[in-house]
Amino acid sequence: MDDPGDEQLAAEFAEHRAVLVGAAYRVVGSMVDAEDVVQETWLRWAAADRSDVRDVRAYLIRITSRLALNRLRQQKSRREQYVGPWLPEPIAAAPAGDDPAAVAELADSVSMAMLVVLETLTPLERAAFVLREVFELPFSEIGDTLGRSEAAVRQLAHRAREHVHARQPRQQVDKARHTEVTSQFLAAAWSGDLDQVVSLLAPDVVLVSDGGGKRKAALRPLLGADKVARWLLGIFQNDVQAMALEVRAAEVNGEQAFIAYDGDEVDSVAFMELDNANAICQIYVVRNPDKLLAIPAKGAVT
């Protein structure tokens, strides 16, 4: 018979698991790595002396964040060898993976745009930002977690917050308008109408595509409406239409995205940001199949 104490311990951990996955995902930008981090957190928690733990949630978040920070640092060599730009791993609102509750919660709260901004922070800044801005932990506890003084953590969090706020959209675009513009864009790209595609793009639009060397993608960010439009039309003509991919709108990371399916399998996920003039100013395309594991097969995303 199982030890009732073990069952209680597991139940207590399960209560906080979705929060822990969220903390790890925000730090490492990968659901696969986040799940690994949380599994390691469980092992640490099961073996720990818990007699002095007063706030289980905060304690587990600190362990998770420390392990996620270590994982992020370990990713450095992998990223240095990565082919082309690195984008975070998208997650869909529909249940997926081993923890549907965690995936659903994250998909509603962590936009791709925010993850891209977090990628520009140093590992310590990123961890400090997540612990302070998302989970509102005291600076003293963040300092213990990161192995830094309280004053140093305050400075890290301040720099990170300023950096994030400077790069976030200053005005939220109406969701209906966003849907209308991006749908027009998709129709224009499908028809091959270069002028119409260009007209929907901001002059300084930036496109970042992540194929990881496994699928066709630009090896560096593309800048400018004409260059971005021509590259996208090439993708539509040579990949989407030639391969008979099906493109559907879906909610991914809490925002509208477009998912291209090759049969039932996910081929790519695209996100578009609009500026204050309702022009598309940022496009993120994730095509690396290793980063599409948290997107359910066709029919599971609505």
N, C-alpha and C positions, 0 to 999 in steps of 0.2 A: 504494500500500500504506500502511496506517495506520502511524504511528510507534509502535514497541513501547513507547517511553516513555510515550506518551499512553494506551496500553492499560493499562500498569501503574498509571499515575496514576488512571485510571478505576476499575480493580479495587480499588485501595487505598481510594478514596472509598466505593465500593459496600460494602466490608466494614463501614464505620461508619455507613452511611446510616440504618439502623433506629434507632440510638441518637440520631442527629441529629434525625430526625423526632420522636422522643420528647421530646427537649429542647425543640424549638420548640413542639410541641403543648402541653406543660405551661405554657409561658410565655404563648402567645397564645390557647389554648383553642379553636383552629379547625384542622381538618386541612387545609383549603384554604390558609390562611395559612401553616401549618407547611410544607407542600410547597413553597410559593413561597419561603419563607425558606431551605430546604435547597437549592433550585436556585440561589439567589443565593450560598449558601455554596460550592457547587461552582465557580461562576465565580470567586469570590475565591481558592479553593484552586488552581485551575488556573493562575491568573495570579501566584500568590505566589512569593516566593523561599523555597523549602523547605529550603535548605541547613542552617539552624540549628534546624529542627524536630526535637526529640528524642522527643516523645510526640504522635503524629499524632492519636490519639483526643481527648486533652485540648485540643489546638490547634483541632481542628474544632469541638468542643463550645463553646469560647470564642467562635469566630467566629459560630456558629449562635445562641448566646444573645444576643450583642450585636445581631445583626440582628433576632432575635425581639423584643428589648426595643424596638428602633426601631419595629417593626411594631405592637407593642402600644400605643405612644404615638400612632402614626398612627391607630389605631382610635378614639381618644378622641372626635373629632368625629363619627365614624360612630355611636358608642354614644350620644352626647348627642342625636342625632336619631332614635334607634331607638324604635320604637313598642312600649311595654310593657317588661317585664323582659327582661334579656339572660341567656341560659343558654349554657354551652359547647356545642360541637358533639359529639354522641355518635358513637362508632365501634364497629362490631360485630367480633366475634371472627372471623367468616368473612372470607376474603380479599376486599379491595375496593381500589379506587383503583390508583395506579401502582406501589405498593410493598407487596405483600401481607405481606411479612415484618414491615415496620414497623407496619402496621395490626394484625396479629395480636399482636405484642409489646405494643403500647400497650393494646389492648383487654383484655388480661389484667392490666394493672398500674396503670391510671389510672382510678379510680372517678369517677363523676359527682359524688358527694359531695365528694371531694377537690378536683375542679376548681372546684366552686362555692365552696369555702373559699378556694382560690387567687385567685378573682376578687375577693375582699374585700381582698387585699393591694395595696399600691402597686406600680407596675411594678418599681421597684428591689428591693423586698422580695421580690416574686415571683421575679425572676431570681436573687437571692441565695439564696433557699430552694432552688430547683431545682438550682443549681450545687453547693450545699453538701450538702443532705440527700439528693438523688437521685444526684448524680455524685461527691460527696465530693472536690471540688476544694479545694486549699489556699486559705486566705483571701487570700494574696498574689496568686494567679492570678485569683481572683474580683475583687479590687480592680482589677487591670489590665484585666479584661474590662469592668467597669462604670465605670471612670474614677473610682474612689473610693479613699480610703486603706484600708489593712488594718483599722485600728481602726473606721472607719465601716462597713465590710463586716461585721465581727463584730457590730456593733450591729444592722445591718439583718437579718442572719441570725437573731440572737437574737430580735428582735421578731417576725419572721415565724414562727419555730418555736413561740414561745409562743402566737401568734395561732392557728396551725393546730391545735396540740394542744388548745387550749381549745375548739375547735369540732368536733373529731372525736368520734365516738361513744366513750364510755368503756368500752363492753362490746360485743364483736362478737356479733351475733345468729346463732344456729345457722342454717346455710344451709337445712336442711330445714324448720325452723320458719318462716323467712322465706318460703320457697316456699308453705308451707301457708297462712299468713296472707294473703299477697298474692293467692293463688288464690281464697281465700274472698271477699276484697274484690272481685275482678273478677266473680265469680259474683253477688254481691249487687248490684253496680252494674248488671250486665246485666239482672237481674230487676227493677230499680227499687225494691228494698227499702231505703227510707231509714233505718229504724231499724237494720237490720243493717249498713249502710254506716257509720253513726255509731258503732256499737258497736265497730268495728274500728279507729277513728281515735282518736288521743290527743286529749284536750280542747283542747290548744294546737297541734294540727297546723297546718303551714304548707304551702300549695300555691303553687308558682311555675310559671307557664306562659308559654312563649315562642312567640308566633305571628309576631312581627316585622311585624305589620300585614298579613300575607298570609293567615293562617288565624285562626279564632276562638280567642281566648285572653283570660284576665283581664288587664287593663291594669296591675294591681298585685298583689302577693302577697295571697293570701287566708288569713285566720287564723281558726281555730276549727272544730270538728268539724261543726257544723250547716251553716255557710256553705260549707265545702269540699265536704261531701256533696251539698248541693243543686246546687252548680255542676257537679260531676262527673256527677250524674244527668242534668242538662240536656244535657251534652255527649254522654252515652251515648244519650239519647232523640233528640236533634236531629241528631247527627252520626253516631255509630257505627251505630245501628240504622237510622235513616232513610236513610243513605247505603249501608247494607249493608256496612260495613267489617268486615274479618276481623281479630280480635285474637289474636295469638300470643305466648306466652312465649318469650324468647330471651335469650342472654347478650350483653350490651352493656356495654362498659367494665368487663369482668370481673365483672359482677354480673347478677342476673336483672332483666330489664326486660320491658315489654310493648310490642309493636310493632303498630300498627294499619295495615292495608293497604287501600288503595282499588284493587281489582283486584290488579295486581302491584306497584303503586307504594306506597312508604311514605308514610303520612299523618301519623303521629306516633309518638313514643317516650316512654314513661313509666317513671320510676324511683320506687321507694318505699323509705324508710328506716324501720326499726323501732327503738323505744326499748327500755329494759331490761324494760319490762312487756309486750313483744311487741305493742305498739300502733303503728300507722303514724303517724309523727311528722313526716315530710317527704315531699312528693311533688313531683317535677319532671317537667314535661310539655313536650317540645320538639316544636313543630308547624311552625315556620318551614321551608319546603321547602329553603331555601338551606343549612340546617344538618343536613339529612338525607342528604347526598350520600355519606357514608361508611357508610350502612346499605344493604346489598344488597337488591335486589328480592326479593319473596316466593319462597321455595324455596331461597335461597342462605344464609339464616341458620338454624342449627339450635340 
